């Protein structure tokens, strides 16, 4: 029992040190923009292995340079409570959990069990995952994501969180950030994005690699019309 107690203490200390390391990284982001994210590094490694080259496009824009149209579109599409919640939308998380449990039950009834994956992620949670975590879908990783989201909200203001998110989120293979996306899809700077162009980019965020094949598909255009109609009510931080 003594050895077990020591092992538990060592593991607890290791977890604490890891959280302090995360907190230190986030504190640095108050004044220094992250040069890359965990997701970006894994993507670069994948492209290098698969294609022996890394085609990459990314250009940082400060908060004042990011258009309000894109901010409103992304909030309306991805996280309409962004300006108000503390990093986690617990109601959305609960709803997603119930939905996944029903999907799990249906899959098991067909003899094809699937892993339980909790969705309902806020913009802050998405940023936490992209910055620090792997793409594996486990409850342990989800738990760490929630802790990191709360850290981000506690140590950074909302405008900084949204600034980092819009500059680092994926908009296609090797395509990251608002400026690169605007140049790639519309041949214009992000600052010139109108409501509908911004809405089209926002619609792509859940599955950018899939939508980049047909960025003007009927689904993307139709969904963009819905999002553009909701943008005026999107609350900016």
C-alpha positions as a Markdown table, in Angstrom:
| # | Residue | x | y | z |
|---|---|---|---|---|
| 1 | Unk | 0.0 | 0.0 | 0.0 |
| 2 | Unk | 2.9 | 2.3 | 0.8 |
| 3 | Unk | 4.3 | 1.8 | -2.7 |
| 4 | Unk | 0.9 | 2.3 | -4.3 |
| 5 | Unk | 0.5 | 5.6 | -2.3 |
| 6 | Unk | 3.8 | 6.8 | -3.6 |
| 7 | Unk | 2.9 | 5.9 | -7.1 |
| 8 | Unk | -0.4 | 7.8 | -6.9 |
| 9 | Unk | 1.5 | 10.8 | -5.4 |
| 10 | Unk | 4.0 | 10.8 | -8.2 |
| 11 | Unk | 1.3 | 10.5 | -10.9 |
| 12 | Unk | -0.6 | 13.4 | -9.2 |
| 13 | Unk | 2.5 | 15.5 | -9.2 |
| 14 | Unk | 3.2 | 14.8 | -12.8 |
| 15 | Unk | -0.4 | 15.8 | -13.8 |
| 16 | Unk | 0.0 | 19.0 | -11.7 |
| 17 | Unk | 3.3 | 19.8 | -13.4 |
| 18 | Unk | 1.7 | 19.2 | -16.8 |
| 19 | Unk | -1.1 | 21.6 | -16.0 |
| 20 | Unk | 1.3 | 24.3 | -14.8 |
| 21 | Unk | 3.3 | 23.9 | -18.0 |
| 22 | Unk | 0.1 | 24.4 | -20.0 |
| 23 | Unk | -0.8 | 27.4 | -17.9 |
| 24 | Unk | 2.7 | 28.9 | -18.5 |
| 25 | Unk | 2.3 | 28.4 | -22.3 |
| 26 | Unk | -1.0 | 30.2 | -22.2 |
| 27 | Unk | 0.3 | 33.1 | -20.2 |
| 28 | Unk | 3.0 | 33.6 | -22.8 |
| 29 | Unk | 0.3 | 33.9 | -25.5 |
| 30 | Unk | -1.0 | 37.0 | -23.8 |
| 31 | Unk | 1.9 | 38.9 | -25.5 |
| 32 | Unk | 3.4 | 36.5 | -28.0 |
| 33 | Unk | 1.4 | 34.8 | -30.7 |
| 34 | Unk | 1.9 | 31.0 | -31.0 |
| 35 | Unk | 4.2 | 30.1 | -33.8 |
| 36 | Unk | 2.4 | 26.8 | -34.4 |
| 37 | Unk | -0.1 | 24.5 | -32.9 |
| 38 | Unk | 0.0 | 20.8 | -32.0 |
| 39 | Unk | -2.5 | 20.1 | -34.9 |
| 40 | Unk | -0.4 | 22.1 | -37.4 |
| 41 | Unk | 2.8 | 20.2 | -36.4 |
| 42 | Unk | 1.0 | 16.9 | -36.8 |
| 43 | Unk | -0.3 | 18.0 | -40.2 |
| 44 | Unk | 3.1 | 19.1 | -41.4 |
| 45 | Unk | 4.6 | 15.7 | -40.4 |
| 46 | Unk | 1.8 | 13.9 | -42.2 |
| 47 | Unk | 2.2 | 15.9 | -45.4 |
| 48 | Unk | 6.0 | 15.4 | -45.2 |
| 49 | Unk | 5.6 | 11.6 | -44.9 |
| 50 | Unk | 2.9 | 11.3 | -47.5 |
| 51 | Unk | 4.1 | 13.8 | -50.1 |
| 52 | Unk | 7.7 | 14.4 | -49.2 |
| 53 | Unk | 6.8 | 18.2 | -49.2 |
| 54 | Unk | 4.8 | 20.6 | -47.1 |
| 55 | Unk | 2.6 | 23.1 | -48.9 |
| 56 | Unk | 1.7 | 25.7 | -46.3 |
| 57 | Unk | -0.1 | 29.0 | -46.3 |
| 58 | Unk | -0.5 | 31.1 | -43.1 |
| 59 | Unk | -0.2 | 34.8 | -42.3 |
| 60 | Unk | -0.9 | 36.3 | -38.9 |
| 61 | Unk | -3.4 | 39.2 | -38.6 |
| 62 | Unk | -3.8 | 41.2 | -35.4 |
| 63 | Unk | -7.2 | 41.5 | -33.9 |
| 64 | Unk | -7.8 | 44.9 | -35.4 |
| 65 | Unk | -7.0 | 43.5 | -38.9 |
| 66 | Unk | -9.5 | 40.7 | -38.6 |
| 67 | Unk | -12.8 | 41.7 | -40.1 |
| 68 | Unk | -15.9 | 41.9 | -38.0 |
| 69 | Unk | -17.7 | 40.0 | -40.7 |
| 70 | Unk | -15.6 | 36.9 | -40.2 |
| 71 | Unk | -15.8 | 37.1 | -36.4 |
| 72 | Unk | -19.6 | 37.4 | -36.5 |
| 73 | Unk | -19.9 | 34.5 | -39.1 |
| 74 | Unk | -17.7 | 32.2 | -37.1 |
| 75 | Unk | -19.4 | 32.9 | -33.8 |
| 76 | Unk | -22.9 | 32.5 | -35.5 |
| 77 | Unk | -21.8 | 29.2 | -37.1 |
| 78 | Unk | -19.6 | 27.6 | -34.4 |
| 79 | Unk | -20.4 | 29.0 | -31.0 |
| 80 | Unk | -23.2 | 31.6 | -30.7 |
| 81 | Unk | -22.7 | 31.9 | -26.9 |
| 82 | Unk | -19.0 | 32.6 | -27.2 |
| 83 | Unk | -19.1 | 36.1 | -25.7 |
| 84 | Unk | -21.0 | 34.9 | -22.6 |
| 85 | Unk | -19.8 | 31.4 | -21.6 |
| 86 | Unk | -16.7 | 30.7 | -19.5 |
| 87 | Unk | -15.1 | 28.4 | -22.1 |
| 88 | Unk | -17.5 | 25.5 | -22.0 |
| 89 | Unk | -21.2 | 25.5 | -23.0 |
| 90 | Unk | -22.4 | 22.9 | -20.5 |
| 91 | Unk | -25.9 | 22.7 | -21.9 |
| 92 | Unk | -24.5 | 22.0 | -25.4 |
| 93 | Unk | -22.1 | 19.5 | -24.0 |
| 94 | Unk | -25.0 | 17.7 | -22.2 |
| 95 | Unk | -27.1 | 17.7 | -25.4 |
| 96 | Unk | -24.2 | 16.3 | -27.4 |
| 97 | Unk | -23.6 | 13.6 | -24.9 |
| 98 | Unk | -27.2 | 12.4 | -25.0 |
| 99 | Unk | -27.1 | 12.5 | -28.8 |
| 100 | Unk | -23.9 | 10.4 | -28.9 |
| 101 | Unk | -25.4 | 7.9 | -26.5 |
| 102 | Unk | -28.4 | 7.4 | -28.7 |
| 103 | Unk | -26.1 | 7.0 | -31.8 |
| 104 | Unk | -24.1 | 4.5 | -29.8 |
| 105 | Unk | -27.2 | 2.5 | -28.9 |
| 106 | Unk | -28.3 | 2.4 | -32.5 |
| 107 | Unk | -24.9 | 1.3 | -33.7 |
| 108 | Unk | -24.8 | -1.5 | -31.1 |
| 109 | Unk | -28.2 | -2.7 | -32.1 |
| 110 | Unk | -26.9 | -3.1 | -35.7 |
| 111 | Unk | -23.9 | -5.0 | -34.3 |
| 112 | Unk | -21.5 | -2.1 | -35.2 |
| 113 | Unk | -20.4 | -0.4 | -32.0 |
| 114 | Unk | -18.8 | 3.0 | -32.2 |
| 115 | Unk | -16.7 | 4.9 | -29.8 |
| 116 | Unk | -18.5 | 7.4 | -27.6 |
| 117 | Unk | -17.3 | 10.9 | -28.5 |
| 118 | Unk | -18.6 | 14.0 | -26.8 |
| 119 | Unk | -19.2 | 16.9 | -29.1 |
| 120 | Unk | -20.7 | 20.4 | -28.5 |
| 121 | Unk | -17.2 | 22.1 | -28.4 |
| 122 | Unk | -17.0 | 25.8 | -28.1 |
| 123 | Unk | -14.5 | 28.0 | -30.0 |
| 124 | Unk | -12.4 | 28.0 | -26.8 |
| 125 | Unk | -12.4 | 24.2 | -26.6 |
| 126 | Unk | -11.5 | 23.9 | -30.3 |
| 127 | Unk | -8.6 | 26.2 | -29.8 |
| 128 | Unk | -7.5 | 24.2 | -26.7 |
| 129 | Unk | -7.5 | 21.0 | -28.7 |
| 130 | Unk | -5.7 | 22.5 | -31.7 |
| 131 | Unk | -3.0 | 24.2 | -29.6 |
| 132 | Unk | -2.0 | 21.4 | -27.3 |
| 133 | Unk | -3.7 | 18.0 | -27.9 |
| 134 | Unk | -3.7 | 15.1 | -30.3 |
| 135 | Unk | -6.6 | 14.2 | -32.6 |
| 136 | Unk | -7.5 | 11.0 | -30.7 |
| 137 | Unk | -11.1 | 10.9 | -29.5 |
| 138 | Unk | -11.1 | 9.6 | -25.9 |
| 139 | Unk | -12.8 | 10.8 | -22.7 |
| 140 | Unk | -9.4 | 11.4 | -21.2 |
| 141 | Unk | -8.4 | 13.8 | -24.0 |
| 142 | Unk | -11.8 | 15.5 | -23.7 |
| 143 | Unk | -11.3 | 16.0 | -20.0 |
| 144 | Unk | -7.9 | 17.6 | -20.6 |
| 145 | Unk | -9.6 | 19.8 | -23.4 |
| 146 | Unk | -12.1 | 21.1 | -20.8 |
| 147 | Unk | -9.4 | 22.0 | -18.3 |
| 148 | Unk | -7.4 | 23.8 | -21.0 |
| 149 | Unk | -10.5 | 25.7 | -22.2 |
| 150 | Unk | -11.1 | 26.9 | -18.6 |
| 151 | Unk | -7.4 | 27.9 | -18.4 |
| 152 | Unk | -7.6 | 29.8 | -21.7 |
| 153 | Unk | -10.7 | 31.7 | -20.5 |
| 154 | Unk | -9.1 | 32.5 | -17.2 |
| 155 | Unk | -5.7 | 33.7 | -18.5 |
| 156 | Unk | -6.7 | 35.3 | -21.8 |
| 157 | Unk | -9.5 | 37.7 | -22.8 |
| 158 | Unk | -12.1 | 36.7 | -25.3 |
| 159 | Unk | -10.7 | 38.9 | -28.1 |
| 160 | Unk | -7.3 | 37.3 | -27.8 |
| 161 | Unk | -8.8 | 33.8 | -27.8 |
| 162 | Unk | -10.8 | 34.6 | -31.0 |
| 163 | Unk | -7.7 | 36.3 | -32.5 |
| 164 | Unk | -5.5 | 33.2 | -32.0 |
| 165 | Unk | -8.3 | 30.9 | -33.2 |
| 166 | Unk | -8.9 | 32.8 | -36.4 |
| 167 | Unk | -5.2 | 32.9 | -37.2 |
| 168 | Unk | -4.5 | 29.2 | -36.5 |
| 169 | Unk | -7.7 | 27.2 | -37.5 |
| 170 | Unk | -7.5 | 25.0 | -40.5 |
| 171 | Unk | -9.4 | 26.0 | -43.7 |
| 172 | Unk | -8.0 | 23.3 | -46.0 |
| 173 | Unk | -5.0 | 21.0 | -46.4 |
| 174 | Unk | -2.0 | 23.1 | -45.4 |
| 175 | Unk | -4.2 | 26.2 | -45.2 |
| 176 | Unk | -4.4 | 28.0 | -41.9 |
| 177 | Unk | -5.9 | 31.3 | -40.7 |
| 178 | Unk | -8.2 | 33.9 | -42.1 |
| 179 | Unk | -5.8 | 35.7 | -44.4 |
| 180 | Unk | -4.6 | 32.5 | -46.1 |
| 181 | Unk | -8.3 | 31.3 | -46.5 |
| 182 | Unk | -9.5 | 34.6 | -47.9 |
| 183 | Unk | -6.6 | 34.7 | -50.4 |
| 184 | Unk | -7.1 | 31.0 | -51.4 |
| 185 | Unk | -10.8 | 31.0 | -51.9 |
| 186 | Unk | -11.7 | 34.6 | -52.9 |
| 187 | Unk | -8.3 | 36.1 | -54.0 |
| 188 | Unk | -8.8 | 38.9 | -51.6 |
| 189 | Unk | -7.4 | 40.0 | -48.2 |
| 190 | Unk | -9.4 | 38.9 | -45.2 |
| 191 | Unk | -10.1 | 42.6 | -44.4 |
| 192 | Unk | -12.3 | 42.8 | -47.5 |
| 193 | Unk | -14.5 | 39.8 | -46.8 |
| 194 | Unk | -18.2 | 40.6 | -47.1 |
| 195 | Unk | -20.9 | 38.9 | -45.1 |
| 196 | Unk | -21.5 | 36.1 | -47.6 |
| 197 | Unk | -17.8 | 35.3 | -48.2 |
| 198 | Unk | -17.2 | 35.3 | -44.4 |
| 199 | Unk | -20.2 | 33.0 | -43.9 |
| 200 | Unk | -18.9 | 30.6 | -46.6 |
| 201 | Unk | -15.6 | 30.3 | -44.7 |
| 202 | Unk | -17.4 | 29.8 | -41.4 |
| 203 | Unk | -19.4 | 27.0 | -42.9 |
| 204 | Unk | -16.3 | 25.1 | -43.9 |
| 205 | Unk | -14.8 | 25.0 | -40.4 |
| 206 | Unk | -16.2 | 21.7 | -39.1 |
| 207 | Unk | -14.8 | 19.8 | -42.1 |
| 208 | Unk | -12.4 | 22.0 | -44.1 |
| 209 | Unk | -10.7 | 19.1 | -46.0 |
| 210 | Unk | -14.0 | 17.9 | -47.2 |
| 211 | Unk | -15.5 | 21.2 | -48.1 |
| 212 | Unk | -12.4 | 22.5 | -49.9 |
| 213 | Unk | -13.1 | 20.1 | -52.7 |
| 214 | Unk | -16.3 | 21.9 | -53.5 |
| 215 | Unk | -16.2 | 25.3 | -51.6 |
| 216 | Unk | -19.2 | 26.5 | -53.7 |
| 217 | Unk | -21.3 | 23.3 | -53.3 |
| 218 | Unk | -25.1 | 23.7 | -52.8 |
| 219 | Unk | -24.8 | 22.8 | -49.2 |
| 220 | Unk | -22.0 | 25.3 | -48.5 |
| 221 | Unk | -23.9 | 28.1 | -50.3 |
| 222 | Unk | -27.2 | 27.2 | -48.6 |
| 223 | Unk | -25.7 | 27.0 | -45.2 |
| 224 | Unk | -23.8 | 30.2 | -45.8 |
| 225 | Unk | -27.1 | 32.0 | -46.5 |
| 226 | Unk | -28.5 | 30.8 | -43.1 |
| 227 | Unk | -25.3 | 31.9 | -41.3 |
| 228 | Unk | -25.2 | 35.3 | -43.0 |
| 229 | Unk | -28.8 | 35.9 | -41.8 |
| 230 | Unk | -27.8 | 35.2 | -38.2 |
| 231 | Unk | -24.6 | 37.3 | -38.2 |
| 232 | Unk | -26.2 | 40.6 | -37.1 |
| 233 | Unk | -27.3 | 39.0 | -33.9 |
| 234 | Unk | -23.9 | 37.4 | -33.2 |
| 235 | Unk | -22.3 | 39.1 | -30.1 |
| 236 | Unk | -18.7 | 40.1 | -30.5 |
| 237 | Unk | -16.5 | 40.1 | -27.3 |
